[in-house]
Amino acid sequence: MPVLGTYTFVGTLCIGGVANGCVAHGLPDQPDFAVYQGLSTFGAAVGLITRTAAALWWYNSGGTAIPGEAVAQAVHSVIR
């Protein structure tokens, strides 16, 4: 059966208020998808600045730190 995707939990991250946060993801290439899930209620969204083959860069536009989890996904198809 072909591999349909690779999911990697990249770890807990706390992005300071009105700041950038970077976390290494460990995937073999640039992720196709990345999401930041806050662990508490917050008023401002965390945005993805860029995703590279090594790391995810996030931006917090809010005034307070936002603890959360960053998750990245690399998807590929294999035809046999």
N, CA and C of each residue as an Amber inpcrd file, in Angstrom:
protein
   240
   0.8480000  -1.1760000   0.0000000   0.0000000   0.0000000   0.0000000
   0.8940000   1.2400000   0.0000000   0.5970000   2.2170000  -0.8410000
   1.4450000   3.4140000  -0.9070000   1.3010000   4.2950000   0.3310000
   2.3330000   5.0260000   0.6170000   2.2980000   6.0040000   1.7010000
   1.5550000   7.2340000   1.2030000   0.5270000   7.6450000   1.9260000
  -0.2750000   8.7820000   1.4880000   0.1440000  10.0900000   2.1350000
   0.8300000  10.0150000   3.2590000   1.2200000  11.2670000   3.8960000
   2.1300000  11.0390000   5.0690000   2.7740000  12.0830000   5.4840000
   3.6170000  12.0560000   6.6640000   3.1570000  13.1690000   7.5840000
   2.8560000  12.8260000   8.8150000   2.4380000  13.8060000   9.8000000
   3.4940000  13.8590000  10.8900000   3.9120000  15.0370000  11.2550000
   4.9050000  15.1830000  12.3100000   4.4460000  16.2310000  13.2900000
   4.3560000  15.8660000  14.5610000   4.0820000  16.8330000  15.6010000
   5.3900000  17.5320000  15.8990000   5.4300000  18.8470000  15.7620000
   6.6980000  19.5560000  15.8710000   6.9520000  20.1390000  17.2380000
   5.9950000  20.0920000  18.1250000   6.2790000  20.4890000  19.4950000
   5.5070000  21.6930000  19.9870000   5.6120000  21.8990000  21.2700000
   4.9360000  23.0150000  21.9220000   5.7340000  24.2880000  21.7280000
   5.0530000  25.3660000  21.4890000   5.6900000  26.6370000  21.1820000
   4.8950000  27.7370000  21.8680000   5.5700000  28.7130000  22.4210000
   4.8810000  29.8740000  22.9750000   5.4090000  31.1050000  22.2560000
   4.5500000  31.7490000  21.5050000   4.9480000  32.9300000  20.7420000
   4.5990000  34.1590000  21.5670000   5.5840000  34.9860000  21.8280000
   5.3790000  36.1970000  22.6170000   4.4360000  37.1710000  21.9380000
   3.8980000  38.1050000  22.7050000   2.9820000  39.1030000  22.1640000
   3.6390000  39.9650000  21.0990000   2.9710000  40.1350000  19.9780000
   3.4520000  40.8860000  18.8200000   4.9010000  40.4790000  18.5230000
   5.0700000  39.1920000  18.2050000   6.4130000  38.6520000  17.9890000
   6.3850000  37.5240000  16.9720000   7.5820000  37.1290000  16.5350000
   7.7450000  35.9830000  15.6560000   8.1760000  34.7800000  16.4740000
   7.8510000  33.5940000  16.0060000   8.2950000  32.3590000  16.6340000
   8.6920000  31.3780000  15.5590000   9.7780000  30.6610000  15.7800000
  10.2700000  29.7030000  14.8020000  10.4440000  28.3570000  15.4730000
  10.0850000  27.2910000  14.7750000  10.2770000  25.9450000  15.3000000
  10.7030000  25.0270000  14.1610000  11.7080000  24.1860000  14.4280000
  12.1510000  23.1970000  13.4510000  11.1060000  22.0940000  13.3520000
  10.8690000  21.5660000  12.1350000   9.7980000  20.5830000  11.9790000
  10.2680000  19.1590000  11.7290000  11.4430000  18.9140000  11.2140000
  11.9400000  17.5560000  11.0340000  11.3640000  16.7890000   9.8600000
  10.5960000  17.4400000   8.9860000  10.0800000  16.7650000   7.7980000
  11.1730000  16.6960000   6.7250000  11.0380000  15.7880000   5.7590000
  12.0770000  15.6540000   4.7310000  12.1190000  16.8020000   3.7210000
  11.0880000  17.6240000   3.6920000  11.0270000  18.7330000   2.7330000
  10.0770000  19.7840000   3.2850000   9.8520000  20.8330000   2.4890000
   8.9320000  21.8980000   2.8950000   7.5330000  21.3270000   3.1070000
   6.8870000  21.6320000   4.2340000   5.5330000  21.1260000   4.4750000
   4.5270000  21.6940000   3.4720000   3.5370000  20.8920000   3.1290000
   2.4370000  21.3490000   2.2790000   1.4000000  22.1000000   3.1020000
   1.3650000  21.8130000   4.3880000   0.3400000  22.3840000   5.2590000
   0.9350000  22.5790000   6.6490000   0.5760000  23.6660000   7.3000000
   1.0030000  23.9050000   8.6780000  -0.0920000  24.6770000   9.3990000
  -0.3040000  24.3550000  10.6690000  -1.3300000  25.0230000  11.4590000
  -0.8000000  25.2250000  12.8720000  -1.2300000  26.3170000  13.4970000
  -0.8910000  26.5930000  14.8910000  -2.1750000  26.5680000  15.6900000
  -2.2400000  25.6850000  16.6730000  -3.4260000  25.5550000  17.5140000
  -3.1160000  26.0950000  18.8930000  -3.7770000  27.1760000  19.2580000
  -3.5900000  27.7360000  20.5880000  -4.1320000  26.8090000  21.6620000
  -3.4820000  26.7840000  22.8140000  -3.9130000  25.9190000  23.9060000
  -4.8720000  26.6170000  24.8610000  -5.1710000  27.8760000  24.6060000
  -6.1240000  28.6160000  25.4270000  -6.8800000  29.5910000  24.5350000
  -7.8300000  30.2920000  25.0920000  -8.5940000  31.2800000  24.3390000
  -7.7330000  32.5140000  24.0980000  -7.7280000  32.9950000  22.8680000
  -6.9790000  34.2010000  22.5460000  -7.7210000  34.9960000  21.4840000
  -7.4790000  36.2950000  21.4530000  -8.2360000  37.1680000  20.5660000
  -7.6420000  37.3780000  19.1950000  -6.3470000  37.1890000  19.0550000
  -5.6930000  37.4350000  17.7690000  -5.1610000  36.1290000  17.2020000
  -5.2780000  35.9990000  15.8990000  -4.8180000  34.7740000  15.2520000
  -3.3020000  34.7620000  15.0900000  -2.7270000  33.5630000  15.1210000
  -1.3190000  33.3750000  14.8140000  -1.2360000  33.0480000  13.3290000
  -0.4140000  33.7990000  12.5870000  -0.2910000  33.5960000  11.1510000
   1.0180000  32.9330000  10.7830000   0.9910000  32.1430000   9.7240000
   2.1910000  31.5040000   9.2040000   2.9050000  32.4860000   8.2810000
   4.1360000  32.8570000   8.6420000   4.9240000  33.7660000   7.8050000
   5.5050000  33.0050000   6.6280000   6.1880000  31.8960000   6.9270000
   6.7740000  31.0780000   5.8740000   7.0140000  29.6780000   6.3880000
   7.1220000  28.7450000   5.4780000   7.4680000  27.3590000   5.7990000
   8.6150000  26.9640000   4.8820000   9.6840000  26.4780000   5.4680000
  10.8520000  26.0720000   4.7030000  11.0950000  24.5830000   4.9060000
  12.1510000  24.0650000   4.3030000  12.4900000  22.6510000   4.4610000
  12.9890000  22.3360000   5.8670000  13.2630000  23.3570000   6.6670000
  13.8080000  23.1240000   8.0060000  12.9220000  23.6380000   9.1350000
  12.1400000  24.6870000   8.8880000  11.4380000  25.3230000  10.0040000
  10.1390000  25.9820000   9.5580000   9.3120000  26.2720000  10.5670000
   8.0840000  27.0500000  10.3870000   8.2600000  28.3700000  11.1120000
   7.8900000  29.4710000  10.4560000   7.9430000  30.7920000  11.0910000
   6.5320000  31.3040000  11.2640000   6.1700000  31.6380000  12.5000000
   4.8350000  32.1190000  12.8490000   4.9010000  33.5690000  13.3050000
   3.7600000  34.2750000  13.1720000   3.6610000  35.6470000  13.6580000
   2.4230000  35.7880000  14.5240000   2.6090000  36.3660000  15.6910000
   1.5110000  36.6310000  16.6130000   1.2160000  38.1260000  16.5900000
   0.0250000  38.4920000  16.1320000  -0.3260000  39.9100000  16.0510000
  -0.9860000  40.4080000  17.3340000  -1.2060000  39.5340000  18.2910000
  -1.8470000  39.9150000  19.5380000  -0.8840000  40.5500000  20.5180000
  -1.4250000  41.0230000  21.6230000  -0.5980000  41.7060000  22.6090000
  -0.0860000  40.8180000  23.7180000  -0.4930000  39.5500000  23.7330000
  -0.0400000  38.6420000  24.7850000   0.5040000  37.3620000  24.1650000
   1.2980000  36.6510000  24.9410000   1.8610000  35.3840000  24.4710000
   0.7580000  34.3550000  24.2480000   0.9410000  33.4850000  23.2680000
  -0.0440000  32.4650000  22.9290000   0.6270000  31.0950000  22.9490000
   0.4730000  30.3410000  24.0510000   0.9920000  28.9850000  24.0520000
   0.1620000  28.1100000  23.1220000   0.8170000  27.1950000  22.4190000
   0.0810000  26.3380000  21.5060000   0.9390000  25.2460000  20.9350000
   0.3940000  24.5680000  19.9370000   1.0860000  23.4840000  19.2600000
   1.1340000  23.7640000  17.7730000   2.3130000  23.5570000  17.1990000
   2.4900000  23.7110000  15.7590000   2.5250000  22.3250000  15.1350000
   1.7270000  22.1360000  14.0850000   1.6600000  20.8500000  13.4060000
   1.9150000  21.0850000  11.9190000   2.7660000  20.2430000  11.3250000
   3.0830000  20.3690000   9.9020000   2.8340000  19.0420000   9.2110000
   2.5110000  19.1140000   7.9140000   2.1980000  17.9140000   7.1450000
   2.8790000  18.0130000   5.7880000   3.5480000  16.9370000   5.3940000
   4.1000000  16.8200000   4.0400000   3.3530000  15.6780000   3.3600000
   2.7870000  15.9470000   2.2110000   1.9740000  14.9560000   1.5100000
   2.6550000  14.5940000   0.2030000   2.6570000  13.3110000  -0.0940000
   3.1940000  12.8660000  -1.3800000   2.4480000  11.6010000  -1.7820000
   2.5310000  11.2370000  -3.0370000   1.8990000   9.9960000  -3.4850000
   2.9470000   9.0980000  -4.1070000   2.7440000   7.8360000  -3.9640000
   3.6400000   6.8440000  -4.5340000   2.8220000   5.9550000  -5.4440000
   3.2290000   5.8350000  -6.6940000   2.5170000   4.9830000  -7.6470000
   3.3740000   3.7490000  -7.8950000   2.7820000   2.5810000  -7.7240000
   3.5240000   1.3320000  -7.9350000   2.9750000   0.5860000  -9.1040000
